[in-house]
Amino acid sequence: MAIVKLTREMAEQALRETDWAWLDAQSDEEIARNVADDPDAPKLLTEAGTISAFAKTIREGLGLSQEQFAVRFKIPIGTLRDWEQGRAKPDGAAMAYLRVIAARAEMVAAVLGG
């Protein structure tokens, strides 16, 4: 089996091409059935798993270690580790901050002096 590296551009293209209205219309049961019927689909994540994957994906996409990410974006290292390991979840403001970092990391780092 070949290993394919997913680039940021590939992920962004997939997000642009996703039919979000169709997905939003799916019930939880329909989603679970679609995943179960697709042998290539990964298992469904819990809310905590989704959030931890989100935080880790942003950090790894920037090519930063946990320590580097925490320093650059002024997030306590223990908080970041808790988010990534699913022990805690970011509140609404922290999720918004992670989304801004994902969209404009260099700008955020510049504003913070990092």
Secondary structure as GFF3:
##gff-version 3
##sequence-region A 1 114
A	DSSP	alpha_helix	8	17	.	.	.	ID=ss1
A	DSSP	alpha_helix	20	24	.	.	.	ID=ss2
A	DSSP	alpha_helix	28	37	.	.	.	ID=ss3
A	DSSP	alpha_helix	47	61	.	.	.	ID=ss4
A	DSSP	alpha_helix	66	72	.	.	.	ID=ss5
A	DSSP	alpha_helix	77	84	.	.	.	ID=ss6
A	DSSP	alpha_helix	92	111	.	.	.	ID=ss7
###
